[in-house]
Each structure stands twice: as structure tokens, then as C-alpha cells.
Amino acid sequence: MAELVYRPVIGAARTMFKALDLKIDVKGAENIPRSGGAVLVSNHISYLDFIFDGLAALPQKRLVRFMAKESVFRHKISGPLMRNMKHIPVDRKQGEDAYALALDSLRSGEVIGVFPEATISQSFTLKSFKSGAARLAQEAGVPLIPMALWGTQRLWTKGHPKNFRRQHIPVTIRVGEAMEAPRDQYAGAITRRLRERVQELLEAAQRAYPVRPKGPDDTWWMPAHLGGTAPTAAEVKAAEAS
């Protein structure tokens, strides 16, 4: 059932991206294993990131099962789709069931997609990583696959309206080499190395991105340290606390 639903959804996404004339640049897809379990770990800057992460796995003929917040599964449209594609609902107050389901999926040879920042980064910089991805890889005995996305925030992100106009927006995706997660190492240390690797990939994606803001009114999607007007991480934190 999962593949009967998943593949038409992929086809619909590809049709939409073609209609929008998105310029999708993927490098490193060969780092995703063709068989066996793996934890795919990505930064999170858009509501659409799971779609692009999933597209990066298609050259290796893999379908990624994403861990997503439970409210998505309660939506009347997205809920049935998410369940039938075998994505994993996460209740942030009680995450044990989701962890156990993800672990079983990894042991059965699935690729699980995780956003270790947990929520969208409104500063478009990396937030701190939770250790769940590393712990899953350790316990299941599978590799971690780091990856980074850039440009997806221009389509649909937190605090900004959707932009599904035909504007030829580029999306850059970089997939890194597999990282081992030895059981005899502290999950926190593995998580720090993982975050460093995702940061390197994010910077590579930003350097490769083929366009820059068109003018002062188009700088919102660039982080402050790159000259943009996106709020800094500190400013986002202060706004959330107020």
C-alpha cells in the first residue's frame, strides 16, 4: 500500500516542480545506500523540505519514511497520505512510540528521514541538533547520511506566504558521505560531528546557489551573516520568548 500511494505522490510533486520550472541541483545522491537501513539527516528551512529530501533519494531507488509532527497526520488531506506512505508521527510530549517505530523500520531496511532541529529555522541557520538521529543509528546499527537544502525557504517557510508562482527558483541539495554511529561512543559527540557535517554541506549549497537577492525587498531569504534580512537566531529566540 505504501508504494501504491507514495509513487503517485512523487509523480504529482515532480509535475508541480516542472510547472514551477524549479531548477533543482542535487549532488551526492550516490551517498545514500541502495539497500539497507539508514538515517537521512537534513537541515530544516521550509515546509516542503521533506519532499526535496525524498527526491534526493530517488536516484538510489529509495523511498524515505519521514518522522513528522503528529498534527500533520490529523489533517484531513495530508493525514491519510502520510499514514499510507508509512511516515512516522511524532508526539513531542511522548516520543517513545515514534522512536520505537523508527527503530523497527531501520532494522527492516528502511531509510528514515529526520530533521534534528525539530522545527523550521527562521534564521535559515542551523539550530542545535537533538540526539535522536544519532541514537537511532547507534541502536539500529545503520549509517547517518547528512544532507543540506538551500532555496526551499523561498517557496514556503514559516512567517512568509507560499510562493508557487513560476519564478524559476533554484533549489540546491547536497548529500554527504555516510557517517558511522558506533555504539561505544556518546550520542552527543556523534550529534556534534553530524551537525558540523551538515553545516559544511549547507555552506557548500549556499556557495553553489546560482542567484542572489534581486534588491532590498528580496533579502528576506538570506541569513543575516550573509548580508540578508532574515532574523538572527538570537532575535528569533527573543521573539518566541516575548
Disulfide bonds with the S-S distance in Angstrom:
none
